Amino acid sequence: MSEAIVKTVRVPLIALDSNLRVKTANRSFYETFKVRPKETENKLLYDLGNRQWDIPKLRTLLGEILPHKNMFEDFVVEHDFETIGQKIMILNARILQQGPEKKPLILLSIEDITERKKAEEERRWLERQKDEFIGIASHELKTPVTSIKAYTQILQHRFQKAGDMKSAEMVGKMDAQIDKLTSLIGDLLDVTKIEGGKLQYHEGPFDFNELIGEIVEEMQRLTTKHTLVQQLTKSRTITGDRDRIGQVITNFLSNAIKYSLHADTIIIKTKTDKEGVTLCVQDFGCGISKSDQEKLFKRFSRIIASDQKAYPGMGLGLYITSEIIKRHNGKIWVESEKGKGSTFCFSLPLKQ
């Protein structure tokens, strides 16, 4: 029976007797570790392959842990084999009772995760390179864009002074696009700071409803298609970074406006209790599918509408907001149904 079990398993697997001699091994073991059955069976495990299996950690597992626990799982062992080179393995072992008249066997599975680890390390390296590139590119873009912004405002002022309102309006539109570019650069810089643990926070007490009112007033000026309705409970003073929390609220409202092309109302509501405050922004726009909700707060996650239209943006805003809320020991979530709108919420404790 034990031999049938060994042969069936696809990962490298060997069966050992109580003296740690190999009773049998499967094909995957022989292929992975480049050994033959006659060199393996009935041999002491530690003597295999010119004692390549005489691994201190393996001795500890089989000699000390297994006799007392009957099994061990997910032990990672890294070893440099003479014939096949460096391997990273996950070891699992279990004592298999064969019946009253037979001695128990030890089943030892050896999963080779070397390539997986290499792929993970390569992915992490690529992520670091990408973050470094984003950081450098953002810094390099920031200065010229700031200069363009300044010259644009000067040009607009001159057109207005000369009475050329048509040209002033055109430059004003250009200025608005520069603001969008500035915001994108700001998001990229925030992401690199978050990843490097360098995003700065300046915490202090502030009136929560006062902050909401300021942002709602500012956002209402930017949209003529939507009415921003405030349903706020009694205000509370909370401690945190006022500007960063404002950034979160602004992001919620910007998204609600962006994704509510055919709706005209956006509701901002709060709830307070002895533990903290909660803010929710409800829109009646396109809504978000369950599959999209799962990745919504990840970097570069973007929503595709039901008509396959991709909304503008790089998919960084909600990632940044979620990191800001986490930094304040708060919670962030979304409730949404496709075609019926979304409600984005965050809660913050009164005391950090």
GIPECOR-V337179 format. One record per pair of residues at least 12 apart in sequence whose ideal C-beta (glycine too) atoms are under 7 Angstrom apart, sorted by the first residue. I is the first residue (numbers start at 1). J is the second residue. D is the distance in whole Angstrom. If there is no record, write none. Layout:
i->I j->J d->D
i->I j->J d->D
//
This chain:
i->2 j->15 d->5
i->2 j->96 d->6
i->2 j->98 d->7
i->2 j->105 d->5
i->3 j->24 d->5
i->6 j->24 d->5
i->6 j->25 d->7
i->6 j->26 d->5
i->7 j->26 d->5
i->9 j->26 d->6
i->9 j->109 d->7
i->10 j->28 d->6
i->11 j->28 d->6
i->11 j->109 d->5
i->11 j->110 d->7
i->11 j->111 d->5
i->12 j->26 d->7
i->12 j->28 d->5
i->12 j->29 d->4
i->12 j->32 d->5
i->12 j->33 d->7
i->12 j->109 d->7
i->12 j->110 d->4
i->12 j->112 d->7
i->13 j->25 d->7
i->13 j->26 d->5
i->13 j->29 d->6
i->13 j->107 d->7
i->13 j->108 d->7
i->13 j->109 d->5
i->14 j->29 d->6
i->14 j->108 d->5
i->15 j->105 d->5
i->15 j->107 d->6
i->16 j->45 d->6
i->16 j->105 d->7
i->16 j->106 d->4
i->16 j->108 d->6
i->17 j->103 d->7
i->17 j->105 d->6
i->18 j->103 d->6
i->18 j->104 d->7
i->20 j->44 d->6
i->20 j->45 d->5
i->20 j->62 d->6
i->21 j->42 d->6
i->21 j->43 d->6
i->21 j->44 d->5
i->22 j->40 d->5
i->22 j->41 d->6
i->22 j->42 d->7
i->22 j->43 d->6
i->22 j->45 d->6
i->23 j->105 d->6
i->24 j->41 d->7
i->25 j->40 d->6
i->32 j->112 d->6
i->33 j->84 d->6
i->34 j->83 d->5
i->34 j->84 d->6
i->35 j->48 d->7
i->35 j->49 d->6
i->49 j->82 d->7
i->49 j->83 d->7
i->50 j->82 d->6
i->52 j->81 d->5
i->52 j->82 d->5
i->55 j->77 d->6
i->55 j->79 d->5
i->57 j->77 d->5
i->58 j->77 d->6
i->61 j->75 d->6
i->61 j->91 d->7
i->61 j->93 d->7
i->62 j->93 d->7
i->66 j->93 d->6
i->66 j->95 d->7
i->66 j->106 d->7
i->70 j->94 d->7
i->70 j->95 d->5
i->71 j->93 d->6
i->71 j->94 d->4
i->71 j->95 d->7
i->72 j->92 d->7
i->72 j->93 d->5
i->73 j->92 d->5
i->74 j->90 d->6
i->74 j->92 d->7
i->75 j->90 d->7
i->75 j->91 d->5
i->76 j->88 d->7
i->76 j->90 d->6
i->77 j->89 d->5
i->77 j->91 d->6
i->86 j->114 d->7
i->87 j->112 d->6
i->87 j->114 d->5
i->88 j->113 d->5
i->88 j->114 d->5
i->88 j->117 d->5
i->89 j->110 d->5
i->89 j->111 d->6
i->89 j->112 d->6
i->89 j->113 d->7
i->90 j->111 d->4
i->90 j->113 d->6
i->91 j->108 d->7
i->91 j->110 d->6
i->92 j->109 d->5
i->93 j->106 d->6
i->93 j->107 d->7
i->93 j->108 d->5
i->94 j->107 d->5
i->131 j->192 d->6
i->131 j->195 d->5
i->134 j->188 d->5
i->134 j->191 d->7
i->134 j->192 d->6
i->135 j->192 d->4
i->138 j->185 d->5
i->138 j->188 d->4
i->138 j->189 d->5
i->138 j->192 d->7
i->141 j->185 d->5
i->142 j->185 d->6
i->145 j->178 d->7
i->145 j->181 d->6
i->145 j->182 d->6
i->145 j->185 d->6
i->148 j->178 d->6
i->149 j->178 d->5
i->149 j->182 d->7
i->152 j->171 d->6
i->152 j->174 d->6
i->152 j->175 d->5
i->152 j->178 d->6
i->153 j->175 d->6
i->155 j->171 d->5
i->156 j->168 d->5
i->156 j->171 d->4
i->156 j->172 d->6
i->156 j->175 d->6
i->159 j->171 d->6
i->184 j->314 d->6
i->187 j->314 d->7
i->187 j->316 d->4
i->187 j->317 d->6
i->187 j->320 d->6
i->190 j->320 d->5
i->191 j->299 d->7
i->191 j->316 d->6
i->191 j->320 d->7
i->194 j->320 d->7
i->194 j->323 d->5
i->201 j->241 d->4
i->201 j->244 d->6
i->201 j->327 d->6
i->202 j->241 d->5
i->203 j->239 d->6
i->203 j->240 d->6
i->203 j->241 d->5
i->203 j->352 d->7
i->204 j->239 d->7
i->205 j->237 d->5
i->205 j->239 d->5
i->206 j->237 d->7
i->206 j->238 d->7
i->206 j->242 d->4
i->207 j->235 d->6
i->207 j->237 d->6
i->208 j->235 d->6
i->208 j->236 d->5
i->208 j->238 d->5
i->208 j->277 d->5
i->209 j->232 d->5
i->209 j->235 d->3
i->210 j->235 d->7
i->211 j->242 d->6
i->211 j->245 d->7
i->211 j->246 d->6
i->212 j->232 d->7
i->212 j->249 d->6
i->212 j->268 d->6
i->212 j->279 d->7
i->215 j->246 d->6
i->215 j->249 d->5
i->215 j->250 d->6
i->215 j->253 d->7
i->216 j->228 d->5
i->216 j->230 d->6
i->216 j->268 d->6
i->219 j->250 d->7
i->219 j->253 d->5
i->223 j->257 d->5
i->225 j->264 d->6
i->226 j->257 d->6
i->226 j->260 d->6
i->226 j->264 d->6
i->226 j->265 d->7
i->226 j->266 d->5
i->227 j->264 d->6
i->227 j->265 d->5
i->228 j->266 d->5
i->228 j->268 d->6
i->229 j->265 d->6
i->229 j->266 d->7
i->229 j->267 d->5
i->229 j->268 d->7
i->230 j->268 d->5
i->231 j->267 d->6
i->231 j->268 d->7
i->231 j->269 d->4
i->232 j->269 d->7
i->232 j->270 d->5
i->233 j->270 d->5
i->233 j->271 d->6
i->233 j->272 d->5
i->234 j->272 d->6
i->236 j->272 d->5
i->236 j->277 d->5
i->236 j->350 d->7
i->238 j->277 d->6
i->238 j->348 d->6
i->238 j->350 d->6
i->239 j->351 d->7
i->239 j->352 d->5
i->240 j->328 d->5
i->240 j->348 d->6
i->240 j->352 d->7
i->244 j->324 d->5
i->247 j->324 d->7
i->248 j->321 d->4
i->248 j->324 d->6
i->248 j->325 d->6
i->248 j->346 d->6
i->249 j->279 d->7
i->251 j->317 d->5
i->251 j->318 d->7
i->251 j->321 d->5
i->252 j->281 d->4
i->252 j->344 d->5
i->253 j->266 d->7
i->253 j->281 d->6
i->255 j->317 d->7
i->256 j->281 d->5
i->256 j->283 d->4
i->258 j->311 d->6
i->259 j->283 d->6
i->259 j->285 d->4
i->259 j->286 d->5
i->259 j->311 d->7
i->260 j->283 d->4
i->260 j->284 d->6
i->260 j->285 d->4
i->261 j->285 d->7
i->263 j->283 d->7
i->263 j->284 d->4
i->263 j->285 d->6
i->265 j->284 d->6
i->266 j->281 d->7
i->266 j->282 d->7
i->266 j->283 d->5
i->267 j->282 d->4
i->268 j->281 d->6
i->275 j->349 d->6
i->275 j->350 d->7
i->276 j->347 d->6
i->276 j->348 d->5
i->276 j->349 d->4
i->276 j->350 d->5
i->277 j->347 d->7
i->277 j->348 d->6
i->278 j->345 d->6
i->278 j->347 d->4
i->279 j->345 d->7
i->279 j->346 d->6
i->280 j->343 d->5
i->280 j->344 d->7
i->280 j->345 d->4
i->281 j->344 d->5
i->282 j->341 d->7
i->282 j->343 d->4
i->283 j->341 d->5
i->283 j->342 d->6
i->284 j->341 d->4
i->285 j->341 d->5
i->285 j->342 d->7
i->286 j->305 d->5
i->286 j->306 d->7
i->286 j->339 d->7
i->287 j->336 d->5
i->287 j->337 d->5
i->287 j->338 d->4
i->287 j->339 d->5
i->287 j->340 d->5
i->287 j->341 d->5
i->287 j->342 d->6
i->288 j->303 d->6
i->288 j->334 d->7
i->288 j->336 d->4
i->288 j->338 d->7
i->288 j->342 d->6
i->289 j->338 d->5
i->293 j->334 d->6
i->293 j->336 d->6
i->296 j->318 d->6
i->296 j->334 d->6
i->297 j->318 d->5
i->297 j->319 d->6
i->297 j->322 d->4
i->297 j->332 d->7
i->298 j->319 d->6
i->299 j->316 d->7
i->299 j->319 d->5
i->300 j->314 d->6
i->300 j->315 d->4
i->300 j->316 d->7
i->301 j->315 d->5
i->302 j->315 d->4
i->306 j->338 d->7
i->325 j->346 d->5
i->328 j->348 d->6
i->328 j->352 d->6
i->329 j->349 d->6
i->329 j->352 d->6
i->330 j->346 d->6
i->330 j->347 d->5
i->330 j->348 d->4
i->330 j->349 d->7
i->331 j->346 d->7
i->331 j->347 d->5
i->332 j->346 d->4
i->333 j->345 d->6
//
